[in-house]
Amino acid sequence: MKNYTYGIILFLLLLAGCVFLDGVDQPSSAKAGEDLTIVMHNRLDVADGGRSNVRLIIGFLAPKSWAASNTSVITFTTTTYGSGKMVPIPSSVIAGGGLTWPTALKNRFGMGGNYMTDDLEWVVFWTEQAYNVPQGVKDKIDVTMVIKPGPENIQFKTGYFLGTSSEGLSDVFGSNNVYKCQFKDCFSITEGQGDVIDFCNPQIAAVTPGVATDNDFLTLSFDPDVVPTALNGVGSIYLCAKGYTSDGQVQEVCTQTDSTKLKSYTGNKSAITLWPRAYFQLQDGQTLTKIEYFFTDATGTVKVGFGNTTAPFLYTFKCQ
């Protein structure tokens, strides 16, 4: 019985690990609206009885606003099977458990430590053609993804998936599975429109409304429960801000007084509502273009800013 069990385990190990994600070449940043090229380096090693009518599957994380399934061009090259195109997997194709591939990848692997995950999605492609892959095939497969970012400034943590249509997301081999997933560090889209949409960092601050002029009331809120900050446990939180005007002036308001103190409203959350023109004492003819701000304690020495660092948060005024 022991030899029989050992034989089954050995057979499963031979079956497992038929695809390998060796690495991903991606730039650290790209420009908004301009094509972005990413290359996945993969290997195929079929050690068992081969596969029939199988397609290679790849996936990547992207902001939903990019509509990447419709705008991306995905191609592949191999050492054995030549080159070809990859196309979006139809929504009618089920990955397992009654789930589509994008939903299944989200449930299995999550969103790579990103925040505001409802605005990100897994985009999944497979080879346009199916292939018969006999036993003993060892192949290198490079997948080139040409993706068009949207017009916004965005930063998020990228993620990549590699698998096949024959095995799907099966875990019959345990940890030695036949699919691979890899997440990378924060990636930035720059030179675009508006303030940075930040998926990488916890959202400890928010400004409402998101689109406003300097003549509208703004509410700046602080949420220390999202992630521990240097201001956790501090009873009184204050706003420290600089207003930048269209004529090149900088108006700073960074005193710890009742007029700069945030008011508690739910749990440990607090906020301050202000009229920017009055708050920064603008003169007739002056307009604000942006605000840089921190949250501080009563001494003004402890500062919490963008990404839970001492870099300031930024809010840019826009015409409505």
C-alpha angles and dihedrals in degrees: 000000000000092000090048091053091046090052092053092050092049091049091051091049090053090052094047130083098032092149127048129190101210098178149315126240109209131150119245090242143000137198122263114259094009124111114267119205121207126174125204115202111210141169133209121206116175106190099164134054096313133246133269128207093000131157129202113238128204131179137187138184118247139160110269090231089069093065084212095175089065101037105037124097113209123186135166139204127199137185092233111025101038120228137310149154131279123214134193113278108248115249088238090068110093122211094198139294090046092292130130116240097258092049093045092052091049091050094045103040105016122213102302099257094306121144127222086035094175087077094054129069143185110248112203130195134174135193114284089231132043119234139205108229115192126210115281097031113144113182140168114223124191116192116200117201120194105192128180113217120212125251096267130096104248139166125193142149110261125224135191136197133196126189146124135252092236097059100026111176095328115153096195088122095051116217091351090073130169096237131065134209128188132183125198137196128279115308124198136213108201142182091042138119126300133346120330115281099219120205094159100068133052113262100244092153135042137176124208131232095035091208117043147134125234088261093063126087113255128202115205113193134191125204114187092176093073092073133345112275136181087260097058110130093014110135100208123040123192136194119240109189145165122206118206117207131207091245093059100262125136118211113194125197108180108141124122102237138128090269092059098038119112119231121228116239112160124017107307094342119114138177145183127214119206143168101233097210093055096035092058094035096236120192125227109285094024121113131186119239099182146348127223115196149170135191115237143180125245092278094053090226099100110072131183118191144148115351090003090293134111092263110110126254113242131219120181122200117232135187112255 
